[in-house]
Amino acid sequence: MLATHKKTKETVQLYEWEIDNNKSGAKFSLDKPGLWKSDVSIDEELLTSFIVKAEN
């Protein structure tokens, strides 16, 4: 799972581990406020994307 900041185009990796039994205890944080596009991929195939608004 990657997130890209709308204004700065900075990309950060949010998650890169296996998910067991269809469950994950992952927690994510973004270091800048603003809009971030998150891309979810499995084996380098894009499954979905969504936008989140990070606030201070």
N, CA, C and O atoms as a MOPAC input file, in Angstrom:
PM7 MOZYME 1SCF
protein

 N      0.85600 1    -1.16000 1     0.00000 1
 C      0.00000 1     0.00000 1     0.00000 1
 C      0.90100 1     1.22100 1     0.00000 1
 O      1.75800 1     1.37900 1     0.86900 1
 N      0.69600 1     2.07500 1    -0.98000 1
 C      1.44400 1     3.31700 1    -1.09500 1
 C      0.49400 1     4.50100 1    -0.97000 1
 O     -0.67300 1     4.40600 1    -1.35000 1
 N      0.99100 1     5.61700 1    -0.43700 1
 C      0.21200 1     6.84800 1    -0.36300 1
 C      1.02500 1     7.96300 1    -1.01100 1
 O      2.23000 1     8.08100 1    -0.78900 1
 N      0.34500 1     8.78200 1    -1.81700 1
 C      0.99000 1     9.90300 1    -2.50200 1
 C      0.27700 1    11.19000 1    -2.12300 1
 O     -0.94100 1    11.29900 1    -2.26300 1
 N      1.05200 1    12.18000 1    -1.63500 1
 C      0.50100 1    13.47700 1    -1.23300 1
 C      0.11700 1    14.26200 1    -2.48100 1
 O      0.89900 1    14.35000 1    -3.42800 1
 N     -1.08600 1    14.83300 1    -2.48400 1
 C     -1.60500 1    15.51700 1    -3.67400 1
 C     -0.73500 1    16.69800 1    -4.10500 1
 O     -0.45200 1    16.84900 1    -5.29300 1
 N     -0.30700 1    17.53500 1    -3.15900 1
 C      0.45900 1    18.74300 1    -3.51400 1
 C      1.93200 1    18.46000 1    -3.76900 1
 O      2.48200 1    18.90300 1    -4.77700 1
 N      2.57700 1    17.72700 1    -2.86600 1
 C      4.03300 1    17.55700 1    -2.95700 1
 C      4.44600 1    16.37600 1    -3.82700 1
 O      5.60300 1    16.28400 1    -4.23700 1
 N      3.51000 1    15.47200 1    -4.11200 1
 C      3.77500 1    14.23100 1    -4.86400 1
 C      4.70300 1    13.28900 1    -4.11500 1
 O      5.20100 1    12.32200 1    -4.69100 1
 N      4.94400 1    13.56200 1    -2.82600 1
 C      5.74100 1    12.65800 1    -1.98900 1
 C      4.99500 1    11.33200 1    -1.86000 1
 O      3.78700 1    11.31800 1    -1.62500 1
 N      5.70800 1    10.22700 1    -2.01400 1
 C      5.11300 1     8.90500 1    -1.88400 1
 C      5.74600 1     8.18100 1    -0.70300 1
 O      6.96700 1     8.16400 1    -0.54300 1
 N      4.88500 1     7.58100 1     0.12200 1
 C      5.35400 1     6.80000 1     1.26600 1
 C      4.72300 1     5.41200 1     1.21800 1
 O      3.58700 1     5.24800 1     0.77300 1
 N      5.46500 1     4.43200 1     1.67400 1
 C      4.95100 1     3.06900 1     1.74500 1
 C      4.27900 1     2.89400 1     3.09900 1
 O      4.91300 1     3.08000 1     4.13800 1
 N      3.00600 1     2.53800 1     3.09200 1
 C      2.25300 1     2.38800 1     4.32600 1
 C      2.23500 1     0.95900 1     4.84900 1
 O      2.17000 1     0.73600 1     6.05800 1
 N      2.29400 1    -0.00700 1     3.93900 1
 C      2.14500 1    -1.39800 1     4.37000 1
 C      2.76600 1    -2.31300 1     3.34100 1
 O      2.58900 1    -2.12100 1     2.13700 1
 N      3.51100 1    -3.33100 1     3.82500 1
 C      4.17200 1    -4.25800 1     2.90000 1
 C      4.26000 1    -5.67500 1     3.45900 1
 O      5.16400 1    -6.42000 1     3.07900 1
 N      3.36900 1    -6.06200 1     4.33100 1
 C      3.45800 1    -7.37600 1     4.94100 1
 C      2.28000 1    -8.24400 1     4.53200 1
 O      1.26300 1    -7.74900 1     4.04600 1
 N      2.43500 1    -9.54900 1     4.73600 1
 C      1.35500 1   -10.48500 1     4.42900 1
 C      0.18900 1   -10.28700 1     5.39200 1
 O      0.37000 1    -9.90200 1     6.54800 1
 N     -1.00300 1   -10.55800 1     4.88800 1
 C     -2.20600 1   -10.49500 1     5.70900 1
 C     -2.67300 1   -11.93300 1     5.91200 1
 O     -2.99600 1   -12.62500 1     4.94600 1
 N     -2.71000 1   -12.38400 1     7.16900 1
 C     -3.09600 1   -13.75300 1     7.49200 1
 C     -4.58100 1   -13.83300 1     7.83300 1
 O     -5.10900 1   -12.96900 1     8.53300 1
 N     -5.23700 1   -14.84600 1     7.34900 1
 C     -6.64200 1   -15.10700 1     7.67700 1
 C     -7.54900 1   -13.91900 1     7.37500 1
 O     -8.51300 1   -13.66600 1     8.09700 1
 N     -7.23800 1   -13.19600 1     6.31100 1
 C     -8.04200 1   -12.03900 1     5.88700 1
 C     -8.09300 1   -10.92800 1     6.92400 1
 O     -9.01000 1   -10.10600 1     6.89700 1
 N     -7.11900 1   -10.88400 1     7.84700 1
 C     -7.10200 1    -9.86300 1     8.89100 1
 C     -5.71200 1    -9.25200 1     8.99200 1
 O     -4.69800 1    -9.91500 1     8.77300 1
 N     -5.69800 1    -7.97600 1     9.32900 1
 C     -4.43900 1    -7.27700 1     9.54100 1
 C     -4.60800 1    -6.31200 1    10.70100 1
 O     -5.63900 1    -5.65100 1    10.81800 1
 N     -3.61200 1    -6.23100 1    11.54700 1
 C     -3.62700 1    -5.28900 1    12.66300 1
 C     -2.87000 1    -4.01500 1    12.32300 1
 O     -2.39300 1    -3.31900 1    13.21900 1
 N     -2.75600 1    -3.70900 1    11.04800 1
 C     -1.96200 1    -2.56400 1    10.60200 1
 C     -2.55200 1    -1.23800 1    11.05600 1
 O     -3.76900 1    -1.06200 1    11.11000 1
 N     -1.66200 1    -0.31400 1    11.37800 1
 C     -2.03200 1     1.06200 1    11.68900 1
 C     -1.14500 1     1.95500 1    10.83700 1
 O      0.04700 1     1.69100 1    10.68000 1
 N     -1.72100 1     2.99400 1    10.29700 1
 C     -0.99100 1     3.86500 1     9.38300 1
 C     -0.97000 1     5.28700 1     9.92000 1
 O     -1.88000 1     5.71400 1    10.63100 1
 N      0.08800 1     6.01400 1     9.56700 1
 C      0.12600 1     7.44400 1     9.87400 1
 C      0.81500 1     8.16000 1     8.72100 1
 O      1.71500 1     7.62300 1     8.07600 1
 N      0.37200 1     9.37000 1     8.48400 1
 C      0.94500 1    10.20800 1     7.42900 1
 C      1.57400 1    11.41700 1     8.10400 1
 O      0.98700 1    11.98100 1     9.02800 1
 N      2.76100 1    11.82500 1     7.65800 1
 C      3.50300 1    12.86600 1     8.36900 1
 C      3.14200 1    14.28900 1     7.96200 1
 O      3.67500 1    15.24200 1     8.53300 1
 N      2.24800 1    14.45400 1     6.98800 1
 C      1.84500 1    15.79100 1     6.54600 1
 C      0.33400 1    15.84500 1     6.40800 1
 O     -0.28800 1    14.87500 1     5.97300 1
 N     -0.26600 1    16.98400 1     6.77900 1
 C     -1.69600 1    17.13100 1     6.52500 1
 C     -1.95200 1    17.31100 1     5.03200 1
 O     -1.04100 1    17.65000 1     4.27600 1
 N     -3.18100 1    17.08600 1     4.61800 1
 C     -3.56700 1    17.28600 1     3.22300 1
 C     -4.20500 1    16.03500 1     2.65400 1
 O     -4.49400 1    15.08000 1     3.37600 1
 N     -4.41900 1    16.05600 1     1.35300 1
 C     -5.02900 1    14.93100 1     0.67100 1
 C     -3.95800 1    13.94400 1     0.21900 1
 O     -2.92900 1    14.32900 1    -0.33700 1
 N     -4.22100 1    12.67100 1     0.47000 1
 C     -3.31700 1    11.59600 1     0.09200 1
 C     -4.09600 1    10.57000 1    -0.72400 1
 O     -5.19800 1    10.17900 1    -0.33900 1
 N     -3.53600 1    10.13500 1    -1.83700 1
 C     -4.11800 1     9.05400 1    -2.61800 1
 C     -3.42800 1     7.76200 1    -2.19900 1
 O     -2.20500 1     7.64800 1    -2.27700 1
 N     -4.21200 1     6.80200 1    -1.76000 1
 C     -3.67000 1     5.50500 1    -1.35500 1
 C     -3.96100 1     4.47900 1    -2.44300 1
 O     -5.09300 1     4.35300 1    -2.91200 1
 N     -2.92600 1     3.75000 1    -2.83500 1
 C     -3.04100 1     2.69300 1    -3.83900 1
 C     -2.76700 1     1.35500 1    -3.16200 1
 O     -1.74700 1     1.18600 1    -2.49400 1
 N     -3.68100 1     0.41000 1    -3.33700 1
 C     -3.55400 1    -0.91700 1    -2.75000 1
 C     -3.24700 1    -1.90300 1    -3.87200 1
 O     -4.00900 1    -2.01900 1    -4.83200 1
 N     -2.12500 1    -2.61300 1    -3.74400 1
 C     -1.69500 1    -3.57600 1    -4.75700 1
 C     -1.36300 1    -4.91200 1    -4.11200 1
 O     -0.95400 1    -4.97500 1    -2.95300 1
 N     -1.54400 1    -5.97400 1    -4.88100 1
 C     -1.08300 1    -7.30100 1    -4.48500 1
 C     -0.28200 1    -7.85000 1    -5.65100 1
 O     -0.75300 1    -7.86600 1    -6.78800 1
 N      0.93700 1    -8.30200 1    -5.36200 1
 C      1.84300 1    -8.79600 1    -6.39800 1
 C      1.97000 1    -7.79800 1    -7.54400 1
 O      1.93700 1    -8.16600 1    -8.71800 1
 N      2.11800 1    -6.51400 1    -7.17200 1
 C      2.30800 1    -5.41000 1    -8.11000 1
 C      1.09800 1    -5.13500 1    -9.01000 1
 O      1.21200 1    -4.37300 1    -9.97000 1
 N     -0.05200 1    -5.73800 1    -8.71700 1
 C     -1.28100 1    -5.46400 1    -9.46700 1
 C     -2.17000 1    -4.54300 1    -8.63500 1
 O     -2.54800 1    -4.88100 1    -7.51300 1
 N     -2.50400 1    -3.37100 1    -9.19400 1
 C     -3.33400 1    -2.40000 1    -8.49300 1
 C     -4.74500 1    -2.94900 1    -8.31400 1
 O     -5.40000 1    -3.32600 1    -9.28600 1
 N     -5.21100 1    -2.99300 1    -7.06100 1
 C     -6.55700 1    -3.49200 1    -6.76200 1
 C     -7.55800 1    -2.36300 1    -6.59100 1
 O     -8.67900 1    -2.42900 1    -7.09600 1
 N     -7.14000 1    -1.31800 1    -5.87000 1
 C     -8.03300 1    -0.19400 1    -5.63200 1
 C     -7.21900 1     1.02400 1    -5.20400 1
 O     -6.05800 1     0.90900 1    -4.80900 1
 N     -7.84900 1     2.18300 1    -5.29000 1
 C     -7.25900 1     3.43300 1    -4.83000 1
 C     -8.33800 1     4.22100 1    -4.09500 1
 O     -9.52800 1     4.08700 1    -4.38100 1
 N     -7.90600 1     5.04200 1    -3.14900 1
 C     -8.86100 1     5.90900 1    -2.43900 1
 C     -8.12800 1     7.13500 1    -1.93000 1
 O     -6.90400 1     7.12400 1    -1.80000 1
 N     -8.87700 1     8.19500 1    -1.64100 1
 C     -8.31300 1     9.45600 1    -1.15200 1
 C     -8.66600 1     9.60500 1     0.32100 1
 O     -9.80200 1     9.36200 1     0.72900 1
 N     -7.66800 1    10.01300 1     1.11900 1
 C     -7.91400 1    10.32800 1     2.52300 1
 C     -7.42800 1    11.74600 1     2.80000 1
 O     -6.49200 1    12.23200 1     2.16400 1
 N     -8.07100 1    12.39500 1     3.74800 1
 C     -7.65500 1    13.72800 1     4.17900 1
 C     -6.99700 1    13.60500 1     5.54000 1
 O     -7.64400 1    13.24200 1     6.52200 1
 N     -5.71000 1    13.90700 1     5.59500 1
 C     -4.96400 1    13.87000 1     6.85600 1
 C     -5.01200 1    15.25100 1     7.48900 1
 O     -4.81400 1    16.26100 1     6.81300 1
 N     -5.27900 1    15.29000 1     8.79900 1
 C     -5.33500 1    16.54500 1     9.52700 1
 C     -4.37300 1    16.50200 1    10.69900 1
 O     -4.00200 1    15.43000 1    11.17800 1
 N     -3.97500 1    17.68600 1    11.15500 1
 C     -3.10300 1    17.78300 1    12.34200 1
 C     -3.85600 1    17.39400 1    13.58000 1
 O     -3.29500 1    17.41200 1    14.67500 1

